[in-house]
Amino acid sequence: MAFFILIMIGILVLLFLGRRAPSAGKKGGLKYFYKAGYQINYFIEICREKKWYQSLFGKITDRSSIKKKIKMLYPMDWNKEQEAFYYSEKIAIVLLILFVGSGFGIGITLAMDGQDIFQNDRLKRADYGEKSQNVTLTAEIEEQPVEVDIEVTERKYNQKEALRLLKKAAEELETLILGENTSADEVRTDLNFVHSLENGLITVEYELDHYQYVDTEGKLTKNIPKDGGVVLVTARLCYGEWDYQSVFAVHVLPEILSKEEKIRSDLREEIERENEKSRYEQWQSLPQKLYEKKIIWKKSKDFSGWIFFGLCMGSSVLIYFGKDVDLKKEIEKRNQQMLRDYPEIVNKLTLYLQAGMTVYGAWGKMVQDYEKRKEKDSGLKRYVYEEMLYTYREVQDGVPEMDAYLRFGKRCKLQRYMKFSALLVQNLRKGASGLLSLLEYEAQEAYEERKNIAKRAGEEAGTKLLFPMFLMLAIVMIIMIVPAFLSFRLGG
């Protein structure tokens, strides 16, 4: 539990240290984790400049590919802060999961520990009328650990107190005669003789035709033959002045025990003997010897808190790296969208050039139209137009037009757009008069490729539908054939 507390304290310290960091518009409690993530990322950025960090973690923490992907998704909005916010969000999620996991780890550990009733080889009983308590202990006999589940019954009243209690209410119990056995035809473990039902309104008394194989408490004796034996059990259920008798037979067979189970069984008998000796005392003593060998009692460890924390740790790692997978999927969607928009871009440019506009003028016209559409629809985002807008602004800021088109092709990272930018650069360099014909050919070829992509997508969708179709066909055949088969059998 100390480990979980240290984790929580460490995260709280990080939250305090990062309280002045930017939150990128995050609201609620998450913004504090976001600020802490920003602070941690800032520290990592400083460390990345150190040689020792590069030698130890350089390959693992390389951010160049992530940086390129973020640039591709946000060509106009990208800056160093955008990258920092991306990593801050990842770290914030990890911190939140670890914080919550540590809290649950502490809670589970405290709940499982509960009140410690094991002290000095004794078990403290619950007070009068309280429920029995279960404790798991490990007994070491000559360095062989044996784990035992012990039920510590509540403290019993003495004779005078018991008589007074019996006048007020009956004892409460539930009937489960077979106990851990699954059938009355094969009884290999102790029977569970309960002595009251319905909150003590009904009392139950048991009588056996003989006590050779089962004692009065329902425990199996050690005298059971290999082939077993039958025991008739008579249960007398009493409610006030009325009673009802139920007789049933059980086939008792010897219990199959491994070496460890044999030790556990004998150990339980010794524990029960000690329980009888100390029934009216505050503490239940535990046996100190078994087979004349000393027993060393220890409380069994519980790892529930650690298991839960481990699951949280694993989840945080998966989520941290899962963000990169999501980013990769976004890049794939972006590439697909840009390929779909390619014929439209080439066609528009061709039309504007045919109308007498320059390449840069046509480029600006397309960008301005996109900005107008974006004003009407704030959720609109077409990646190729974002890249074109970025290029348009570059030229306005003094970047040579030829260099801006080359950068456009490189940023798009798609063969079609690289070829497109090369055509524009060639036109600027050599003043090629055949640019319109080349663009018209490029547009036609792009449309053909777009149709092929759509055709492949349709084929893939059809393939995915084959299994459900075959499944439906099988169901229809069963619906048709089974009734016909049954009617044939009944008619025959």
Kinemage of the C-alpha trace (Angstrom):
@kinemage 1
@onewidth
@group {chain A} dominant
@subgroup {mainchain}
@vectorlist {calphas} color= white
{ca met a 1} P 0.000 0.000 0.000
{ca ala a 2} L 2.943 2.304 0.659
{ca phe a 3} L 3.835 2.056 -3.038
{ca phe a 4} L 0.364 3.260 -4.070
{ca ile a 5} L 0.574 6.157 -1.596
{ca leu a 6} L 3.969 7.179 -3.003
{ca ile a 7} L 2.546 7.095 -6.554
{ca met a 8} L -0.358 9.345 -5.532
{ca ile a 9} L 1.915 11.738 -3.651
{ca gly a 10} L 4.274 11.897 -6.636
{ca ile a 11} L 1.412 12.713 -9.006
{ca leu a 12} L 0.056 15.360 -6.601
{ca val a 13} L 3.522 16.939 -6.502
{ca leu a 14} L 3.564 16.978 -10.318
{ca leu a 15} L 0.112 18.588 -10.345
{ca phe a 16} L 1.359 21.277 -7.960
{ca leu a 17} L 4.545 21.944 -9.945
{ca gly a 18} L 2.628 22.188 -13.221
{ca arg a 19} L -0.159 24.453 -11.928
{ca arg a 20} L 1.121 27.447 -13.921
{ca ala a 21} L 1.619 25.594 -17.199
{ca pro a 22} L -0.834 26.235 -20.093
{ca ser a 23} L -3.936 24.031 -20.209
{ca ala a 24} L -4.804 24.484 -23.929
{ca gly a 25} L -8.414 25.276 -23.089
{ca lys a 26} L -8.999 22.106 -21.055
{ca lys a 27} L -11.611 22.495 -18.331
{ca gly a 28} L -12.516 20.661 -15.144
{ca gly a 29} L -10.199 18.437 -13.130
{ca leu a 30} L -8.463 17.124 -16.248
{ca lys a 31} L -6.821 20.498 -16.905
{ca tyr a 32} L -4.548 20.042 -13.858
{ca phe a 33} L -3.320 16.706 -15.211
{ca tyr a 34} L -2.906 18.381 -18.607
{ca lys a 35} L -0.753 21.109 -17.032
{ca ala a 36} L 1.342 18.473 -15.252
{ca gly a 37} L 1.705 16.615 -18.579
{ca tyr a 38} L 2.842 19.843 -20.225
{ca gln a 39} L 5.448 20.358 -17.497
{ca ile a 40} L 6.740 16.777 -17.820
{ca asn a 41} L 6.937 17.121 -21.601
{ca tyr a 42} L 8.884 20.371 -21.166
{ca phe a 43} L 11.355 18.539 -18.900
{ca ile a 44} L 11.671 15.707 -21.457
{ca glu a 45} L 12.399 18.248 -24.209
{ca ile a 46} L 15.243 19.685 -22.117
{ca cys a 47} L 16.634 16.201 -21.430
{ca arg a 48} L 16.435 15.261 -25.133
{ca glu a 49} L 19.139 17.811 -25.842
{ca lys a 50} L 21.547 16.025 -23.493
{ca lys a 51} L 23.975 13.421 -24.819
{ca trp a 52} L 23.295 10.914 -22.023
{ca tyr a 53} L 19.582 11.014 -22.829
{ca gln a 54} L 20.174 10.460 -26.534
{ca ser a 55} L 22.461 7.499 -25.830
{ca leu a 56} L 19.951 5.867 -23.456
{ca phe a 57} L 16.534 6.776 -24.862
{ca gly a 58} L 17.226 8.441 -28.219
{ca lys a 59} L 15.764 5.713 -30.438
{ca ile a 60} L 12.853 4.951 -28.133
{ca thr a 61} L 11.705 8.565 -27.755
{ca asp a 62} L 12.346 9.755 -31.309
{ca arg a 63} L 9.578 12.233 -32.153
{ca ser a 64} L 10.403 13.070 -35.753
{ca ser a 65} L 7.730 10.815 -37.296
{ca ile a 66} L 5.030 12.117 -34.919
{ca lys a 67} L 6.078 15.685 -35.690
{ca lys a 68} L 5.699 15.075 -39.437
{ca lys a 69} L 2.238 13.533 -38.984
{ca ile a 70} L 1.009 16.444 -36.874
{ca lys a 71} L 2.324 18.857 -39.522
{ca met a 72} L 0.432 16.930 -42.174
{ca leu a 73} L -2.832 17.172 -40.203
{ca tyr a 74} L -2.434 20.831 -39.207
{ca pro a 75} L -0.412 22.566 -41.943
{ca met a 76} L -1.768 26.024 -41.054
{ca asp a 77} L -2.012 25.674 -37.291
{ca trp a 78} L 1.140 23.716 -36.580
{ca asn a 79} L 3.765 25.132 -34.288
{ca lys a 80} L 5.961 23.873 -31.484
{ca glu a 81} L 3.121 24.317 -28.996
{ca gln a 82} L 0.850 22.041 -31.085
{ca glu a 83} L 3.356 19.218 -30.734
{ca ala a 84} L 3.778 19.935 -27.015
{ca phe a 85} L -0.011 19.839 -26.485
{ca tyr a 86} L -0.223 16.474 -28.237
{ca tyr a 87} L 2.333 14.876 -25.901
{ca ser a 88} L 0.862 16.722 -22.905
{ca glu a 89} L -2.505 15.079 -23.539
{ca lys a 90} L -0.936 11.618 -23.754
{ca ile a 91} L 0.988 12.115 -20.515
{ca ala a 92} L -2.097 13.606 -18.808
{ca ile a 93} L -4.148 10.485 -19.575
{ca val a 94} L -1.383 8.249 -18.179
{ca leu a 95} L -1.139 10.352 -14.998
{ca leu a 96} L -4.921 10.272 -14.520
{ca ile a 97} L -5.091 6.481 -14.922
{ca leu a 98} L -2.162 5.925 -12.535
{ca phe a 99} L -3.699 8.319 -9.991
{ca val a 100} L -7.098 6.600 -10.099
{ca gly a 101} L -5.444 3.158 -10.150
{ca ser a 102} L -3.370 3.990 -7.064
{ca gly a 103} L -6.490 5.241 -5.269
{ca phe a 104} L -8.358 2.050 -6.043
{ca gly a 105} L -5.273 0.015 -5.111
{ca ile a 106} L -5.250 1.643 -1.654
{ca gly a 107} L -9.008 1.127 -1.247
{ca ile a 108} L -8.892 -2.526 -2.306
{ca thr a 109} L -5.905 -3.241 -0.055
{ca leu a 110} L -7.634 -1.658 2.953
{ca ala a 111} L -10.882 -3.473 2.210
{ca met a 112} L -9.137 -6.828 1.890
{ca asp a 113} L -7.084 -6.336 5.031
{ca gly a 114} L -10.049 -5.200 7.120
{ca gln a 115} L -9.699 -5.559 10.837
{ca asp a 116} L -6.694 -7.712 11.660
{ca ile a 117} L -8.022 -10.569 13.792
{ca phe a 118} L -4.808 -12.639 13.677
{ca gln a 119} L -2.389 -11.970 16.544
{ca asn a 120} L 0.144 -14.181 18.307
{ca asp a 121} L -1.113 -17.489 16.839
{ca arg a 122} L -4.670 -16.651 17.858
{ca leu a 123} L -7.781 -15.469 16.025
{ca lys a 124} L -10.021 -12.849 17.624
{ca arg a 125} L -13.675 -13.790 17.545
{ca ala a 126} L -16.505 -11.470 16.596
{ca asp a 127} L -18.681 -10.349 19.479
{ca tyr a 128} L -21.996 -11.928 20.456
{ca gly a 129} L -24.560 -12.061 17.660
{ca glu a 130} L -22.156 -10.794 14.974
{ca lys a 131} L -21.374 -12.681 11.798
{ca ser a 132} L -18.600 -15.222 11.520
{ca gln a 133} L -15.374 -14.024 9.916
{ca asn a 134} L -13.241 -15.766 7.316
{ca val a 135} L -9.470 -15.493 7.311
{ca thr a 136} L -6.891 -17.155 5.075
{ca leu a 137} L -3.694 -18.218 6.840
{ca thr a 138} L -0.584 -20.032 5.692
{ca ala a 139} L 0.721 -22.837 7.880
{ca glu a 140} L 4.406 -23.767 7.473
{ca ile a 141} L 5.200 -27.340 8.493
{ca glu a 142} L 8.891 -28.111 8.020
{ca glu a 143} L 9.113 -25.287 5.469
{ca gln a 144} L 6.117 -26.640 3.500
{ca pro a 145} L 3.518 -23.848 3.271
{ca val a 146} L -0.145 -24.894 3.308
{ca glu a 147} L -2.834 -22.257 2.782
{ca val a 148} L -5.995 -22.755 4.853
{ca asp a 149} L -9.308 -20.907 4.850
{ca ile a 150} L -10.595 -20.636 8.427
{ca glu a 151} L -14.041 -19.566 9.533
{ca val a 152} L -13.811 -17.765 12.863
{ca thr a 153} L -17.209 -18.173 14.451
{ca glu a 154} L -18.719 -15.499 16.664
{ca arg a 155} L -18.257 -15.650 20.406
{ca lys a 156} L -20.847 -17.987 21.972
{ca tyr a 157} L -22.990 -17.224 24.985
{ca asn a 158} L -22.548 -19.392 28.083
{ca gln a 159} L -25.352 -21.602 29.335
{ca lys a 160} L -27.207 -18.854 31.234
{ca glu a 161} L -26.932 -16.380 28.342
{ca ala a 162} L -27.906 -19.057 25.786
{ca leu a 163} L -31.083 -19.960 27.679
{ca arg a 164} L -32.078 -16.311 27.808
{ca leu a 165} L -31.314 -15.901 24.084
{ca leu a 166} L -33.326 -19.000 23.099
{ca lys a 167} L -36.428 -17.434 24.691
{ca lys a 168} L -36.142 -14.385 22.374
{ca ala a 169} L -35.225 -15.824 19.016
{ca ala a 170} L -34.096 -18.952 17.248
{ca glu a 171} L -30.771 -19.298 15.546
{ca glu a 172} L -30.522 -18.392 11.865
{ca leu a 173} L -29.209 -20.849 9.319
{ca glu a 174} L -29.754 -22.044 5.788
{ca thr a 175} L -30.093 -25.596 4.520
{ca leu a 176} L -27.595 -26.936 2.049
{ca ile a 177} L -27.407 -30.642 2.906
{ca leu a 178} L -25.070 -31.701 0.132
{ca gly a 179} L -22.560 -28.930 0.811
{ca glu a 180} L -19.836 -29.067 -1.852
{ca asn a 181} L -21.150 -32.333 -3.303
{ca thr a 182} L -22.990 -32.199 -6.635
{ca ser a 183} L -25.152 -35.303 -6.232
{ca ala a 184} L -26.538 -37.486 -3.441
{ca asp a 185} L -25.288 -40.494 -5.426
{ca glu a 186} L -21.686 -39.415 -4.912
{ca val a 187} L -20.902 -37.751 -1.579
{ca arg a 188} L -17.169 -37.348 -1.016
{ca thr a 189} L -17.051 -34.271 1.216
{ca asp a 190} L -18.789 -33.358 4.479
{ca leu a 191} L -22.535 -32.871 4.520
{ca asn a 192} L -23.783 -29.452 5.546
{ca phe a 193} L -26.220 -29.968 8.435
{ca val a 194} L -27.992 -26.643 8.948
{ca his a 195} L -30.168 -26.341 12.016
{ca ser a 196} L -32.603 -23.503 11.257
{ca leu a 197} L -34.479 -21.892 8.364
{ca glu a 198} L -36.372 -18.687 7.692
{ca asn a 199} L -34.552 -16.502 10.179
{ca gly a 200} L -34.909 -19.029 13.021
{ca leu a 201} L -38.648 -19.623 12.725
{ca ile a 202} L -37.977 -23.210 11.662
{ca thr a 203} L -35.553 -25.489 13.490
{ca val a 204} L -34.079 -28.617 11.950
{ca glu a 205} L -32.912 -31.781 13.719
{ca tyr a 206} L -31.153 -34.674 12.006
{ca glu a 207} L -31.170 -38.405 12.672
{ca leu a 208} L -29.166 -41.052 10.775
{ca asp a 209} L -29.876 -44.767 10.480
{ca his a 210} L -26.249 -45.341 11.534
{ca tyr a 211} L -23.202 -43.201 12.333
{ca gln a 212} L -20.513 -45.373 10.814
{ca tyr a 213} L -19.796 -43.122 7.818
{ca val a 214} L -21.253 -39.744 8.873
{ca asp a 215} L -21.183 -38.205 12.352
{ca thr a 216} L -23.850 -36.056 13.972
{ca glu a 217} L -22.376 -32.890 12.453
{ca gly a 218} L -22.495 -34.254 8.915
{ca lys a 219} L -18.750 -34.792 8.697
{ca leu a 220} L -17.478 -37.874 6.937
{ca thr a 221} L -15.570 -40.311 9.094
{ca lys a 222} L -12.421 -42.187 8.123
{ca asn a 223} L -14.224 -45.555 8.170
{ca ile a 224} L -15.798 -45.320 4.711
{ca pro a 225} L -15.027 -48.412 2.576
{ca lys a 226} L -13.627 -48.113 -0.928
{ca asp a 227} L -17.024 -48.901 -2.534
{ca gly a 228} L -18.771 -46.504 -0.174
{ca gly a 229} L -22.026 -47.014 1.673
{ca val a 230} L -25.577 -45.718 1.881
{ca val a 231} L -26.765 -43.543 4.764
{ca leu a 232} L -30.412 -42.685 5.371
{ca val a 233} L -30.804 -39.120 6.657
{ca thr a 234} L -34.017 -38.112 8.446
{ca ala a 235} L -34.534 -34.361 8.797
{ca arg a 236} L -37.153 -33.173 11.331
{ca leu a 237} L -38.274 -29.633 10.540
{ca cys a 238} L -40.101 -27.926 13.406
{ca tyr a 239} L -42.195 -24.776 13.446
{ca gly a 240} L -43.998 -24.234 16.680
{ca glu a 241} L -46.125 -27.290 17.410
{ca trp a 242} L -45.924 -28.616 13.843
{ca asp a 243} L -43.218 -30.763 12.303
{ca tyr a 244} L -42.423 -32.447 8.971
{ca gln a 245} L -40.091 -35.317 8.289
{ca ser a 246} L -38.088 -35.776 5.100
{ca val a 247} L -36.076 -38.935 4.466
{ca phe a 248} L -33.483 -39.298 1.714
{ca ala a 249} L -30.502 -41.522 0.989
{ca val a 250} L -26.932 -40.452 0.276
{ca his a 251} L -24.229 -42.638 -1.197
{ca val a 252} L -21.071 -41.831 0.756
{ca leu a 253} L -17.665 -42.456 -0.843
{ca pro a 254} L -14.160 -41.840 0.561
{ca glu a 255} L -12.731 -38.431 -0.240
{ca ile a 256} L -9.932 -38.330 -2.815
{ca leu a 257} L -7.180 -36.266 -1.278
{ca ser a 258} L -3.764 -35.180 -2.525
{ca lys a 259} L -0.906 -34.805 -0.057
{ca glu a 260} L -1.648 -31.115 0.403
{ca glu a 261} L -5.390 -31.766 0.770
{ca lys a 262} L -4.681 -34.447 3.375
{ca ile a 263} L -2.624 -31.963 5.369
{ca arg a 264} L -5.342 -29.344 4.977
{ca ser a 265} L -8.051 -31.795 6.128
{ca asp a 266} L -6.119 -32.883 9.200
{ca leu a 267} L -5.242 -29.280 9.914
{ca arg a 268} L -8.930 -28.342 9.841
{ca glu a 269} L -9.667 -31.077 12.388
{ca glu a 270} L -6.984 -29.703 14.688
{ca ile a 271} L -8.358 -26.186 14.235
{ca glu a 272} L -11.856 -27.416 15.135
{ca arg a 273} L -10.542 -29.101 18.277
{ca glu a 274} L -8.897 -25.859 19.342
{ca asn a 275} L -12.127 -24.058 18.482
{ca glu a 276} L -14.088 -26.318 20.858
{ca lys a 277} L -11.564 -25.757 23.635
{ca ser a 278} L -11.759 -21.957 23.396
{ca arg a 279} L -15.421 -21.554 22.438
{ca tyr a 280} L -16.204 -19.265 25.396
{ca glu a 281} L -12.990 -17.253 25.199
{ca gln a 282} L -12.289 -14.005 23.348
{ca trp a 283} L -9.524 -15.549 21.227
{ca gln a 284} L -9.552 -18.786 19.262
{ca ser a 285} L -6.248 -20.621 19.612
{ca leu a 286} L -4.580 -22.245 16.625
{ca pro a 287} L -2.865 -25.662 16.726
{ca gln a 288} L 0.892 -25.522 17.218
{ca lys a 289} L 1.744 -29.026 15.966
{ca leu a 290} L 0.607 -31.469 13.272
{ca tyr a 291} L 2.070 -34.991 12.981
{ca glu a 292} L 4.330 -33.977 15.873
{ca lys a 293} L 5.771 -31.236 13.671
{ca lys a 294} L 5.751 -27.540 14.556
{ca ile a 295} L 3.372 -25.240 12.692
{ca ile a 296} L 4.396 -21.676 11.855
{ca trp a 297} L 1.338 -19.508 11.155
{ca lys a 298} L 1.492 -16.537 8.792
{ca lys a 299} L -1.192 -14.346 7.281
{ca ser a 300} L -1.580 -15.059 3.553
{ca lys a 301} L -0.756 -12.117 1.312
{ca asp a 302} L -3.410 -10.491 -0.828
{ca phe a 303} L -2.383 -9.065 -4.204
{ca ser a 304} L -5.759 -7.683 -5.355
{ca gly a 305} L -4.569 -4.080 -5.072
{ca trp a 306} L -1.394 -4.852 -7.041
{ca ile a 307} L -3.347 -6.700 -9.733
{ca phe a 308} L -5.714 -3.752 -10.199
{ca phe a 309} L -2.804 -1.315 -10.317
{ca gly a 310} L -1.037 -3.563 -12.847
{ca leu a 311} L -4.135 -3.505 -15.050
{ca cys a 312} L -4.231 0.289 -14.790
{ca met a 313} L -0.523 0.485 -15.626
{ca gly a 314} L -1.009 -1.748 -18.673
{ca ser a 315} L -4.042 0.282 -19.760
{ca ser a 316} L -2.119 3.525 -19.470
{ca val a 317} L 0.723 2.143 -21.629
{ca leu a 318} L -1.749 0.912 -24.264
{ca ile a 319} L -3.580 4.241 -24.312
{ca tyr a 320} L -0.305 6.182 -24.513
{ca phe a 321} L 0.890 4.292 -27.581
{ca gly a 322} L -2.677 3.925 -28.876
{ca lys a 323} L -2.741 7.685 -29.424
{ca asp a 324} L 0.027 7.213 -31.997
{ca val a 325} L -2.030 4.509 -33.715
{ca asp a 326} L -4.983 6.914 -33.858
{ca leu a 327} L -2.693 9.542 -35.347
{ca lys a 328} L -1.591 7.057 -38.025
{ca lys a 329} L -5.234 6.347 -38.876
{ca glu a 330} L -5.907 10.065 -39.182
{ca ile a 331} L -2.995 10.314 -41.635
{ca glu a 332} L -4.480 7.467 -43.699
{ca lys a 333} L -7.876 9.235 -43.759
{ca arg a 334} L -6.138 12.468 -44.747
{ca asn a 335} L -4.321 10.742 -47.633
{ca gln a 336} L -7.556 9.128 -48.872
{ca gln a 337} L -9.354 12.467 -48.753
{ca met a 338} L -6.577 14.220 -50.654
{ca leu a 339} L -6.616 11.548 -53.369
{ca arg a 340} L -10.383 11.970 -53.744
{ca asp a 341} L -9.987 15.760 -54.036
{ca tyr a 342} L -7.155 15.559 -56.572
{ca pro a 343} L -9.303 15.441 -59.773
{ca glu a 344} L -11.332 18.418 -58.518
{ca ile a 345} L -8.180 20.468 -57.858
{ca val a 346} L -6.706 19.744 -61.293
{ca asn a 347} L -10.010 20.474 -63.061
{ca lys a 348} L -10.510 23.774 -61.280
{ca leu a 349} L -6.961 24.887 -62.042
{ca thr a 350} L -7.429 23.924 -65.692
{ca leu a 351} L -10.674 25.921 -65.954
{ca tyr a 352} L -9.130 29.011 -64.372
{ca leu a 353} L -6.061 28.796 -66.650
{ca gln a 354} L -8.311 28.459 -69.689
{ca ala a 355} L -10.108 31.608 -68.488
{ca gly a 356} L -6.808 33.494 -68.717
{ca met a 357} L -5.733 33.518 -65.091
{ca thr a 358} L -2.150 32.881 -63.991
{ca val a 359} L -1.244 29.778 -61.952
{ca tyr a 360} L -0.849 31.836 -58.782
{ca gly a 361} L -4.083 33.718 -59.470
{ca ala a 362} L -5.994 30.485 -60.017
{ca trp a 363} L -4.388 29.074 -56.886
{ca gly a 364} L -5.492 32.103 -54.877
{ca lys a 365} L -9.016 31.910 -56.296
{ca met a 366} L -9.401 28.277 -55.144
{ca val a 367} L -8.025 29.126 -51.693
{ca gln a 368} L -10.378 32.100 -51.290
{ca asp a 369} L -13.392 30.008 -52.325
{ca tyr a 370} L -12.402 27.416 -49.731
{ca glu a 371} L -12.110 30.053 -47.000
{ca lys a 372} L -15.621 31.328 -47.836
{ca arg a 373} L -17.026 27.798 -47.589
{ca lys a 374} L -15.201 27.312 -44.316
{ca glu a 375} L -16.777 30.457 -42.874
{ca lys a 376} L -20.230 29.037 -43.596
{ca asp a 377} L -19.361 25.576 -42.311
{ca ser a 378} L -16.973 25.748 -39.333
{ca gly a 379} L -16.562 21.961 -39.304
{ca leu a 380} L -15.312 21.832 -42.897
{ca lys a 381} L -11.747 20.664 -43.309
{ca arg a 382} L -10.217 19.566 -46.610
{ca tyr a 383} L -6.560 18.785 -46.159
{ca val a 384} L -5.454 19.598 -49.693
{ca tyr a 385} L -7.041 23.056 -49.497
{ca glu a 386} L -5.357 23.592 -46.119
{ca glu a 387} L -2.016 22.800 -47.771
{ca met a 388} L -2.845 25.116 -50.664
{ca leu a 389} L -3.762 27.877 -48.209
{ca tyr a 390} L -0.438 27.334 -46.450
{ca thr a 391} L 1.384 27.620 -49.820
{ca tyr a 392} L -0.590 30.746 -50.738
{ca arg a 393} L 0.403 32.405 -47.459
{ca glu a 394} L 4.052 31.411 -47.999
{ca val a 395} L 4.122 33.243 -51.346
{ca gln a 396} L 2.474 36.267 -49.719
{ca asp a 397} L 5.199 36.209 -47.038
{ca gly a 398} L 7.973 36.377 -49.678
{ca val a 399} L 8.749 32.729 -50.463
{ca pro a 400} L 9.469 32.282 -54.195
{ca glu a 401} L 6.475 30.810 -56.018
{ca met a 402} L 8.548 27.959 -57.432
{ca asp a 403} L 9.855 26.959 -53.978
{ca ala a 404} L 6.354 27.192 -52.493
{ca tyr a 405} L 4.968 24.712 -55.073
{ca leu a 406} L 7.856 22.316 -54.444
{ca arg a 407} L 7.209 22.473 -50.689
{ca phe a 408} L 3.528 21.850 -51.334
{ca gly a 409} L 4.298 18.566 -53.102
{ca lys a 410} L 6.704 17.454 -50.379
{ca arg a 411} L 4.244 18.228 -47.581
{ca cys a 412} L 1.452 16.289 -49.300
{ca lys a 413} L 3.719 13.187 -49.431
{ca leu a 414} L 1.586 11.662 -52.180
{ca gln a 415} L 2.902 10.754 -55.622
{ca arg a 416} L 0.030 12.488 -57.420
{ca tyr a 417} L 0.623 15.829 -55.725
{ca met a 418} L 4.389 15.598 -56.168
{ca lys a 419} L 3.838 15.147 -59.897
{ca phe a 420} L 1.320 18.020 -59.859
{ca ser a 421} L 3.754 20.378 -58.140
{ca ala a 422} L 6.491 19.307 -60.582
{ca leu a 423} L 4.266 20.315 -63.530
{ca leu a 424} L 3.704 23.765 -62.006
{ca val a 425} L 7.424 24.258 -61.314
{ca gln a 426} L 8.280 23.136 -64.841
{ca asn a 427} L 5.808 25.685 -66.198
{ca leu a 428} L 7.464 28.467 -64.185
{ca arg a 429} L 10.985 27.430 -65.126
{ca lys a 430} L 10.584 26.816 -68.840
{ca gly a 431} L 7.286 28.523 -69.527
{ca ala a 432} L 5.919 25.319 -71.014
{ca ser a 433} L 3.003 26.076 -73.331
{ca gly a 434} L 1.581 22.558 -72.986
{ca leu a 435} L 0.630 22.897 -69.316
{ca leu a 436} L -3.114 22.886 -70.062
{ca ser a 437} L -2.944 19.674 -72.078
{ca leu a 438} L -0.809 18.053 -69.389
{ca leu a 439} L -3.278 19.079 -66.702
{ca glu a 440} L -6.227 17.806 -68.745
{ca tyr a 441} L -4.481 14.466 -69.191
{ca glu a 442} L -3.627 14.406 -65.470
{ca ala a 443} L -7.266 15.104 -64.541
{ca gln a 444} L -8.524 12.314 -66.794
{ca glu a 445} L -5.993 9.886 -65.384
{ca ala a 446} L -6.892 10.917 -61.809
{ca tyr a 447} L -10.583 10.291 -62.450
{ca glu a 448} L -9.782 6.833 -63.795
{ca glu a 449} L -7.735 6.071 -60.698
{ca arg a 450} L -10.540 7.371 -58.480
{ca lys a 451} L -12.995 5.026 -60.207
{ca asn a 452} L -10.589 2.099 -59.689
{ca ile a 453} L -10.266 2.942 -55.991
{ca ala a 454} L -14.054 3.063 -55.638
{ca lys a 455} L -14.329 -0.237 -57.502
{ca arg a 456} L -11.766 -1.915 -55.193
{ca ala a 457} L -13.566 -0.545 -52.141
{ca gly a 458} L -16.842 -1.999 -53.424
{ca glu a 459} L -15.195 -5.383 -54.012
{ca glu a 460} L -13.753 -5.377 -50.501
{ca ala a 461} L -17.163 -4.494 -49.057
{ca gly a 462} L -18.720 -7.334 -51.045
{ca thr a 463} L -16.123 -9.783 -49.731
{ca lys a 464} L -16.879 -8.729 -46.156
{ca leu a 465} L -20.582 -9.396 -46.763
{ca leu a 466} L -19.980 -12.966 -47.983
{ca phe a 467} L -19.867 -14.513 -44.499
{ca pro a 468} L -23.139 -12.906 -43.269
{ca met a 469} L -24.798 -13.922 -46.553
{ca phe a 470} L -23.682 -17.555 -46.210
{ca leu a 471} L -24.811 -17.516 -42.573
{ca met a 472} L -28.254 -16.236 -43.570
{ca leu a 473} L -28.427 -18.879 -46.325
{ca ala a 474} L -27.636 -21.618 -43.793
{ca ile a 475} L -30.345 -20.329 -41.426
{ca val a 476} L -32.929 -20.240 -44.253
{ca met a 477} L -32.005 -23.809 -45.289
{ca ile a 478} L -32.338 -25.013 -41.686
{ca ile a 479} L -35.750 -23.300 -41.387
{ca met a 480} L -36.905 -25.043 -44.581
{ca ile a 481} L -35.322 -28.493 -44.167
{ca val a 482} L -35.876 -29.200 -40.446
{ca pro a 483} L -39.710 -28.926 -40.525
{ca ala a 484} L -39.789 -31.047 -43.694
{ca phe a 485} L -37.537 -33.667 -42.080
{ca leu a 486} L -39.612 -33.750 -38.898
{ca ser a 487} L -42.881 -34.059 -40.806
{ca phe a 488} L -41.365 -36.914 -42.843
{ca arg a 489} L -40.260 -38.719 -39.664
{ca leu a 490} L -43.640 -38.222 -37.992
{ca gly a 491} L -45.490 -39.304 -41.139
{ca gly a 492} L -43.316 -42.399 -41.402
